[in-house]
Amino acid sequence: MLHQYHPLGFQGSRIAQGFWRLTEWNMSAEALVAFLEQCVELGVTTMDHADIYGDYQCEKLFGEALALRPSLRDNMQIVTKCGIMLPSQNRPDITSHRYDQSVSHIIDSVNRSLRNLRVEEIDLLLLHRPSPLMDADHVAEAFEHLYTVGKVKHFGVSNFSQSQFDLLQSRLEMPLIVNQVELSPLELKHFKDGTLDHVQQHAVTPMAWSPFAGGNLFKLEEVNPELGRVMTQIAAQHHATIDQIAIAWLLRHPSGIAPVLGSGKIERVQAAVAAHEMTLSDKEWFEIWVASQGHPVP
Ligand SMILES: NC(=O)c1ccc[n+]([C@@H]2O[C@H](COP(=O)([O-])OP(=O)(O)OC[C@H]3O[C@@H](n4cnc5c(N)ncnc54)[C@H](OP(=O)(O)O)[C@@H]3O)[C@@H](O)[C@H]2O)c1
């Protein structure tokens, strides 16, 4: 069983499963139930959603599967996000692509997610992206309301800078427990901009979206041949695959990164879970770091 994380009560799994691409998987509800059962069995119990995924369809598909096996709900933690408006034929009421983090939008979005997912409560709600018009008092009012009425248990953010995080936290009674950001051997930005220092300082869990850079990790010959050479060599030494090395590399960081997987293929989830048992040496970790950034450490 994978280690659970976060001291403040959100018992999420160290490796999460994401559902952004669910509409591309062409899975029947029965096949999705089987996939979810296998994920849970592997200890991957945190399921990552957003209202907008799959043109507002992914939460619905997930809810249809859950309805076939309601007992699965007790063994998983459901994460969803809100705050982005995306014009879609599935949402004719949304006419412009922008952010909306008003009290009414956040509350309406959660009510819609609850209906689509067919659950009573969201375990963790994230504000999807920082908005230049974010009024922290309004977000706090919506969060406090959703907590008080029992619709959301925990709150966090995604793609937030330290100052955006601190601003919102300063208006909240409850702690923000997650900042979900892009982290991978091909995306070092948040390792360097203070995000991972900030989460450690405040006991916040960093969830890593696109841990394989959206699939670019498998095109390293084109994207970064030196990183490809280094990761292939390290993978061979560990009798592992490049994706497993990427997961082990993220897990090795002291901030307690929780990668969010993006594939609907159970063998990829199994591989990632097996990587949880691998330990990269500091030497190997830095070889990947140096190859990714293209120059030695100073
Ligand atoms: N908070 C945010 O702003 C944000 C943004 C983006 C994503 N997310 C979350 O993060 C999750 C993961 O993102 P992601 O889907 O971009 O993750 P990812 O794991 O970086 O990329 C997934 C892609 O990699 C491919 N892939 C995975 N393992 C492979 C392998 N061994 N060989 C070849 N191809 C492989 C998958 O193809 P196959 O389908 O063929 O396996 C899929 O196309 C999303 O589902 C979502 O929940 C959050």
The ligand as an SDF file (V2000), in Angstrom:
LIG
                    3D

 48 52  0  0  0  0  0  0  0  0999 V2000
   -3.8300   21.5780  -12.1260 N   0  0  0  0  0  0  0  0  0  0  0  0
   -3.6130   21.7580  -13.4120 C   0  0  0  0  0  0  0  0  0  0  0  0
   -3.5410   22.8760  -13.9200 O   0  0  0  0  0  0  0  0  0  0  0  0
   -3.4280   20.5320  -14.2680 C   0  0  0  0  0  0  0  0  0  0  0  0
   -2.9780   20.6560  -15.5940 C   0  0  0  0  0  0  0  0  0  0  0  0
   -2.8070   19.4790  -16.3510 C   0  0  0  0  0  0  0  0  0  0  0  0
   -3.0760   18.2400  -15.7800 C   0  0  0  0  0  0  0  0  0  0  0  0
   -3.5320   18.1700  -14.4780 N   0  0  0  0  0  0  0  0  0  0  0  0
   -3.7870   16.8570  -13.8410 C   0  0  0  0  0  0  0  0  0  0  0  0
   -2.6480   16.0320  -13.9970 O   0  0  0  0  0  0  0  0  0  0  0  0
   -3.0320   14.7960  -14.5730 C   0  0  0  0  0  0  0  0  0  0  0  0
   -1.8950   14.2100  -15.3600 C   0  0  0  0  0  0  0  0  0  0  0  0
   -1.5430   15.0870  -16.4310 O   0  0  0  0  0  0  0  0  0  0  0  0
   -1.0740   14.4780  -17.8180 P   0  0  0  0  0  0  0  0  0  0  0  0
   -2.1410   13.6160  -18.3720 O   0  0  0  0  0  0  0  0  0  0  0  0
   -0.5240   15.5820  -18.6540 O   0  0  0  0  0  0  0  0  0  0  0  0
    0.1100   13.5040  -17.2760 O   0  0  0  0  0  0  0  0  0  0  0  0
    1.3880   12.8610  -17.9470 P   0  0  0  0  0  0  0  0  0  0  0  0
    1.5630   11.5600  -17.2780 O   0  0  0  0  0  0  0  0  0  0  0  0
    2.5210   13.8250  -17.9050 O   0  0  0  0  0  0  0  0  0  0  0  0
    1.0270   12.6330  -19.4800 O   0  0  0  0  0  0  0  0  0  0  0  0
    0.1010   11.6700  -19.8600 C   0  0  0  0  0  0  0  0  0  0  0  0
    0.4110   11.3020  -21.2800 C   0  0  0  0  0  0  0  0  0  0  0  0
    1.6150   10.5320  -21.2730 O   0  0  0  0  0  0  0  0  0  0  0  0
    1.3850    9.3120  -21.9560 C   0  0  0  0  0  0  0  0  0  0  0  0
    2.1190    8.2370  -21.2830 N   0  0  0  0  0  0  0  0  0  0  0  0
    2.0930    7.9130  -19.9780 C   0  0  0  0  0  0  0  0  0  0  0  0
    2.8950    6.8650  -19.7160 N   0  0  0  0  0  0  0  0  0  0  0  0
    3.4330    6.5090  -20.9230 C   0  0  0  0  0  0  0  0  0  0  0  0
    4.3590    5.5220  -21.3050 C   0  0  0  0  0  0  0  0  0  0  0  0
    4.8900    4.6650  -20.4310 N   0  0  0  0  0  0  0  0  0  0  0  0
    4.7230    5.4570  -22.6220 N   0  0  0  0  0  0  0  0  0  0  0  0
    4.1900    6.3100  -23.5360 C   0  0  0  0  0  0  0  0  0  0  0  0
    3.3030    7.2860  -23.2120 N   0  0  0  0  0  0  0  0  0  0  0  0
    2.9290    7.3880  -21.9150 C   0  0  0  0  0  0  0  0  0  0  0  0
   -0.0930    9.0590  -21.8630 C   0  0  0  0  0  0  0  0  0  0  0  0
   -0.4790    8.2460  -22.9500 O   0  0  0  0  0  0  0  0  0  0  0  0
   -1.4600    6.9900  -22.7410 P   0  0  0  0  0  0  0  0  0  0  0  0
   -2.7930    7.5880  -22.4820 O   0  0  0  0  0  0  0  0  0  0  0  0
   -1.3390    6.2610  -24.0320 O   0  0  0  0  0  0  0  0  0  0  0  0
   -0.9580    6.1850  -21.5840 O   0  0  0  0  0  0  0  0  0  0  0  0
   -0.6680   10.4570  -21.9260 C   0  0  0  0  0  0  0  0  0  0  0  0
   -0.8140   10.8730  -23.2720 O   0  0  0  0  0  0  0  0  0  0  0  0
   -4.3010   15.1250  -15.3780 C   0  0  0  0  0  0  0  0  0  0  0  0
   -5.1260   14.0010  -15.6060 O   0  0  0  0  0  0  0  0  0  0  0  0
   -4.9730   16.1090  -14.4560 C   0  0  0  0  0  0  0  0  0  0  0  0
   -5.6720   15.4140  -13.4380 O   0  0  0  0  0  0  0  0  0  0  0  0
   -3.7000   19.2820  -13.7300 C   0  0  0  0  0  0  0  0  0  0  0  0
  1  2  1  0
  2  3  2  0
  2  4  1  0
  4  5  1  0
  4 48  2  0
  5  6  2  0
  6  7  1  0
  7  8  2  0
  8  9  1  0
  8 48  1  0
  9 10  1  0
  9 46  1  0
 10 11  1  0
 11 12  1  0
 11 44  1  0
 12 13  1  0
 13 14  1  0
 14 15  2  0
 14 16  1  0
 14 17  1  0
 17 18  1  0
 18 19  2  0
 18 20  1  0
 18 21  1  0
 21 22  1  0
 22 23  1  0
 23 24  1  0
 23 42  1  0
 24 25  1  0
 25 26  1  0
 25 36  1  0
 26 27  1  0
 26 35  1  0
 27 28  2  0
 28 29  1  0
 29 30  1  0
 29 35  2  0
 30 31  1  0
 30 32  2  0
 32 33  1  0
 33 34  2  0
 34 35  1  0
 36 37  1  0
 36 42  1  0
 37 38  1  0
 38 39  2  0
 38 40  1  0
 38 41  1  0
 42 43  1  0
 44 45  1  0
 44 46  1  0
 46 47  1  0
M  CHG  2   8   1  16  -1
M  END
$$$$
